[in-house]
């Protein structure tokens, strides 16, 4: 089993904090952590991804055109993904997809989740189907698919950061089944935290902040805001209520590994 990504301990601590002020404080340093990780190039790629997201949202809102991913959109998003995490030797496969294929497959995937609601009973099935459809593209696996789809539906989907895979699942398996478990955990955590006065939080942003917490903990000149913060997860509140008065509640950060289906190793 691969070793956990550096800084994942901070992500794990943050995942047990529902005080939104801590999340906001960490999010304010996201841009600086992008610069620290990949320089101005990564900062520019992140901005470009946000512009792609806005373009897709506007297409859906105006209903004058269909939302879909172009080859250039895909290249930008995958370049951001590789710069944020680890580069993979997949460009030959990714660039072998035609413009027509990328547009059609991405539109099919977007159509599946376009009208999905957070309370839909079959939401996980719908999201899993969208991930599988987009993964039909050459060189695109569930992790890359999540990078694209989370820009289209940031309110429902998180990007499959290695750090948050380690945080929630205790292992890194790049499968649709693993993504569904990860995304469900992130959506549940967003509900626990709440959106804040200005609807600050969504599922995609939660992933960004967890990644940012991991990166911050590796900077010697930065304060790790997850250390010493008040733990206030729903589970621990329950333990506090049920426990004896004055008795210390022991917290464990360990997560049980989730069994997932196998997938070709050439994709991530």
C-alpha positions, 0 to 999 in steps of 0.5 A, a space after each residue: 500500500 502506498 504511503 499517505 501523502 505528506 500533510 494528510 494528518 492535517 487534512 484528517 484533523 480538519 475533516 473532524 472540525 465543523 467550525 466554519 471559521 477554521 475552514 475560511 481561515 485556511 481557504 484564504 491561503 489557498 492561492 498562496 499554497 498553489 503558488 508554493 506548489 506549482 508557481 505562477 503556472 499552477 495559479 494561472 491554471 487554477 484561474 483558467 479552470 474556474 473560468 471554464 466552470 463559469 462558462 459551463 454554469 452560464 451555458 446551463 443558466 441561459 439555456 441557449 447552448 449545451 454545456 460540454 468540454 472542448 479538447 482545450 478545456 480538457 487539456 487545461 483541466 488535466 494540466 491543472 490536475 497533474 500540477 496539483 498532484 503528480 504528473 502521469 504519462 497519459 498525454 499521448 492517450 488524452 490527446 488522441 481523443 478527437 474534438 468531436 468525441 470529447 464534446 459528445 462524451 462530456 455532454 453525455 456525462 454533463 446531461 446525467 448530472 445536470 438536474 441532479 439534486 443533493 437529496 436524490 435517492 439515486 444520486 450516487 448512482 447518477 454520479 457514478 454513471 457520469 464518472 464512468 461515461 467520462 472515463 470512456 475517453 482515452 487516458 481519462 480515469 475516475 480521478 481525471 473525470 472528477 476534475 472535470 465533473 466537479 467544475 460542472 457541479 461543484 455543489 455535488 462533486 469533489 475532485 479526487 485529491 490524493 490527500 483526501 483519499 488518504 484522509 477519508 478512505 485510508 488508501 488510494 484506489 482510483 475507481 468509481 466505487 472509491 470515488 463514490 465513497 469519497 464524494 459521499 463523505 465530502 457531501 456529508 461533511 459539507 452538510 455538517 459544516 453548513 454554507 455560512 452566511 454567504 453560502 461559502 462552502 460547496 463540495 468542490 471547495 471542501 476538497 480544495 481546503 482539505 488539500 490546502 490544509 495538507 500543504 500548509 502543514 508542510 510549510 515551516 513558516 506557516 501556522 497549522 490551523 488544524 492543530 489545537 482547533 476544537 473538534 466538533 464532528 457530529 460523531 464526537 458530539 454524540 460520544 460526548 453526550 453519551 459518555 460519563 460526565 467528566 470522562 475524557 473522550 478518546 478520538 481516533 483518526 483512523 479510517 477503515 480501508 474501503 474495498 473497491 473494484 479493480 480498474 486499468 492502471 493506465 488511467 487515473 
